[in-house]
């Protein structure tokens, strides 16, 4: 078995790179559709979660508050799934709005944490993180539709960059294998 995962297959690295680049370009070309697709996928996941919660609620040994909690989570998951599957655009915007509120609250807690605790993290870094969270949160809450599209574009850029990394790495491994610089042990 090779010690270096990069020697496993330069072709696999190149294929992963090409796939990531194609995905990244598609996401950036169709950001609205990507945001809607992500909301749909989230809806399917919520549906599966709801079924799982209901199944777990009726397992032998589950009773009382545990059963009630699982049933409540199952109902909530089904409601969320319904809206996400039948109204994915609204769901994408709503999720972005919720993310914005979460970022604002997180920023506030980071400011409080920067001044109220002794930490190994420098206070300036916590305050910078709080500022970034707060600014992003305000932007998300003020423009949830554009923010959902922005998140999709960032996903596309990230995929494109990772694809380039895999592509370049794959060709570098191929070049090194051709030069004999990387040896792949033979299997016995």
C-alpha positions in Angstrom: 0.0 0.0 0.0 1.5 3.4 -1.0 2.6 5.6 1.9 1.7 8.8 0.0 -2.0 9.2 -1.0 -1.0 11.4 -3.9 0.7 8.4 -5.6 -2.5 6.4 -5.7 -3.6 7.8 -9.0 -2.8 11.0 -10.7 -5.7 10.3 -13.0 -8.1 10.3 -10.1 -6.7 13.6 -8.9 -7.1 15.1 -12.4 -10.7 13.7 -12.6 -11.6 15.2 -9.2 -10.1 18.5 -10.3 -12.0 18.6 -13.6 -15.3 17.6 -11.8 -14.8 20.3 -9.1 -14.0 22.9 -11.8 -17.1 22.0 -13.8 -19.2 22.1 -10.6 -17.8 25.4 -9.6 -18.4 27.0 -13.0 -22.0 25.6 -13.1 -22.7 27.0 -9.6 -21.4 30.4 -10.6 -23.3 30.4 -13.9 -26.6 29.3 -12.1 -26.3 30.6 -8.6 -30.1 31.0 -8.1 -30.7 27.5 -9.3 -27.9 26.3 -7.0 -29.5 28.0 -4.0 -32.9 26.5 -4.8 -31.3 23.0 -5.3 -29.5 23.3 -1.9 -32.9 24.2 -0.3 -34.5 21.2 -2.0 -31.7 18.9 -0.8 -32.1 20.3 2.7 -35.8 19.6 2.4 -35.2 16.0 1.5 -32.8 15.7 4.4 -35.4 17.2 6.8 -37.9 14.6 5.5 -35.5 11.8 6.2 -34.9 13.3 9.7 -38.6 13.4 10.3 -39.1 9.8 9.4 -36.2 8.8 11.6 -37.5 10.8 14.5 -40.9 9.1 14.2 -39.4 5.7 13.9 -37.2 6.3 16.9 -40.2 7.6 18.9 -42.0 4.2 18.6 -39.0 2.0 19.4 -39.4 -0.2 22.4 -38.2 1.5 25.5 -39.0 5.0 24.3 -41.6 6.6 26.4 -42.6 9.8 28.2 -40.8 13.0 27.4 -38.3 11.2 25.1 -41.2 10.0 22.9 -42.9 13.4 23.0 -39.6 15.1 22.0 -39.0 12.8 19.1 -42.5 13.2 17.9 -42.3 17.0 18.1 -39.0 17.0 16.2 -40.5 14.7 13.6 -43.5 17.0 13.1 -41.2 20.1 12.8 -38.9 18.2 10.4 -42.0 17.3 8.2 -43.2 21.0 8.2 -39.7 22.2 7.3 -39.4 19.5 4.6 -42.8 20.4 3.1 -41.8 24.1 2.8 -38.3 23.3 1.5 -39.5 20.9 -1.1 -42.6 22.8 -2.3 -41.1 26.3 -1.9 -37.3 26.0 -2.2 -36.7 29.6 -3.3 -38.5 31.0 -0.2 -36.7 28.5 2.0 -33.3 29.5 0.6 -34.1 33.2 1.4 -35.4 32.3 4.8 -32.4 30.2 5.7 -30.1 33.0 4.7 -32.1 35.4 6.9 -31.8 33.0 9.8 -28.0 32.6 9.1 -27.8 36.4 9.2 -29.5 36.6 12.6 -27.2 33.9 13.9 -24.1 35.7 12.7 -25.2 39.0 14.4 -25.8 37.2 17.7 -22.5 35.3 17.3 -20.7 38.6 16.7 -22.3 40.1 19.9 -21.2 37.1 21.9 -17.7 37.3 20.5 -17.4 41.0 21.6 -18.6 40.0 25.1 -16.2 37.1 25.1 -13.3 39.3 24.0 -13.7 41.5 27.1 -15.0 39.1 29.7 -12.7 36.2 29.6 -9.0 35.6 29.7 -8.2 33.6 26.6 -5.2 32.4 24.7 -6.8 34.0 21.6 -5.8 37.6 21.3 -8.6 40.0 22.0 -8.0 41.7 18.6 -8.7 38.5 16.7 -11.9 38.0 18.6 -13.0 41.5 17.9 -12.1 41.1 14.2 -14.1 37.9 14.0 -17.0 39.7 15.7 -16.8 42.5 13.2 -16.8 40.1 10.3 -19.7 38.1 11.7 -21.7 41.3 12.5 -21.2 42.8 9.0 -22.0 39.6 7.2 -25.1 39.1 9.5 -26.4 42.6 8.7 -25.8 42.1 5.0 -27.6 38.7 5.1 -30.6 40.1 7.0 -30.8 43.2 4.8 -30.5 41.3 1.5 -31.4 37.6 2.1 -32.1 36.9 -1.6 -28.9 38.3 -2.8 -27.0 36.7 0.1 -28.4 33.3 -0.9 -27.1 33.8 -4.4 -23.8 35.1 -2.9 -23.4 32.0 -0.8 -23.9 29.9 -4.0 -21.3 32.0 -5.8 -18.8 31.5 -2.9 -19.5 27.8 -3.0 -18.7 27.9 -6.8 -15.5 29.8 -6.3 -14.4 27.4 -3.6 -15.1 24.4 -5.8 -13.3 26.0 -8.7 -10.2 26.7 -6.6 -10.2 23.2 -5.1 -10.6 21.8 -8.6 -7.5 23.8 -9.7 -5.5 22.5 -6.8 -6.5 18.9 -7.6 -5.8 19.4 -11.3 -2.3 20.9 -10.7 -1.5 18.3 -8.1 -2.5 15.5 -10.4 -0.3 16.7 -13.2 2.6 17.3 -10.8 2.2 13.7 -9.5 2.1 12.5 -13.1 5.3 14.4 -13.9 7.1 13.1 -10.9 6.0 9.5 -11.6 7.4 9.9 -15.1 10.7 11.2 -13.8 10.9 8.4 -11.2 10.8 11.0 -8.4 7.9 9.2 -6.7 8.1 5.5 -6.4 5.0 3.3 -6.0 5.8 0.1 -4.1 4.8 -3.0 -6.0 2.2 -5.3 -4.3 3.4 -8.7 -3.3 
